[in-house]
């Protein structure tokens, strides 16, 4: 159960980190150049979230085979699509929704006991 919680935590951190990066590069001060983008509070938050993600990932890897853990991480793609639609209000095509569902089905098939 802990291993599953760590893997889910890794997926959630990956999605949150990507959201922070996207918001950070879209901020107005990002137009001030690379330094402005790198020092954005959103970019820094994304980096900190990735530190947490790596910690969860290493802990999960110590408990489960890579052949299970790595395919599970494909759920990050699904999470990013959902978050892009509902948090960033991006348009997501029907084709992309279908592809996202296929990824989730693939993860279920690969990771099922």
N, C-alpha and C positions, 0 to 999 in steps of 0.2 A: 504494500500500500504506500509506503514511503517513497519507493522508487517511482510509482505512478505520479505521486504528488510532485516530486522533483522534476519529472519530465514535463508535466503540465505547467509547472512554474517556469521552466525554461521556455516553453512555447509562449506563455503569457508575457514573459520578459522580452522575448524577441519581438513580439507584436508591439508592445509598448515602446520599446527602443526605436523601432522603425517609425512609429507615429511621432515620437519626439524629434527624430532626425528630419522628417518631412516638414513638420511645423517649424523647426529651426531654420531650415534652408528657405522657407517661404516668408519668414519674417522680414519686415521692411529693412532692418539694419543689415540683413544679409547682402543687400545691394552695395554696402560699403566695402565689400571685398571679402577675401578669404578670412582675414583676421576677425572681422565682424561676425562672420558665420561661425567660426570655430569657438568664439567666446559667447555665443548665444546661450542663454540659460537652458533652452530646449535641447541644444546639442550636448551640453554638459550633462543634463539629466539623462539623455539617451546613453551617453558613455557610462554613467554610474549604473544605469539599469543593466547595461551589458556586463558590467563587473559582477552584478548579482546573478545574471544569467550564466556566466561562465562558472561561477561557484556551484550553482545548481546542476549544471551540465556535468561537471567533474564528479560531483557526488553521485549523480544518477549513473554515470559510466562505471563507477566503482561497484554498482549493484546489479547491473544488467549487461547483457551482450550488446556490442555495438550494432549488430545486425537487427536488433529490436529498437534500440534507442534512436539511431539515425533516421530510419524511415518514419518514426513517430514525429520527428521534428518537421516533417512535411506539413504537419498541421499548422505550422507558422504561416505558410502560404495562404491557407484558408482563413486564418485569423486576420491576416493583413487585408485580404479582400473585404471581409466583413467590416473591419474597422475603417477601411477607406470609405466604404459606402455610408456607414452610419455615424461615424465621428467626423471624418473629413468632408462628407457629403459629395464624394466623387461619384460620377456616373459609372456604373458597372454593367457591361453588356450581358445579355442573356448567355452568349457563348462563354464568357468568363465565369458566370455563375455555374454553368454546366461543368466546365473544367474544374472549378473549385470543388464541386460535389464529387467528381470523379477522383480527385486527389484524396478527399476524405474517405471515400469507399476503398481506395487503394491502401490507405493507412490501416483501415479496419481489417482488410484481408491479410496484409503483411504482419500486423501486430496481434492478430487474434491468437488465443492460446491453442 
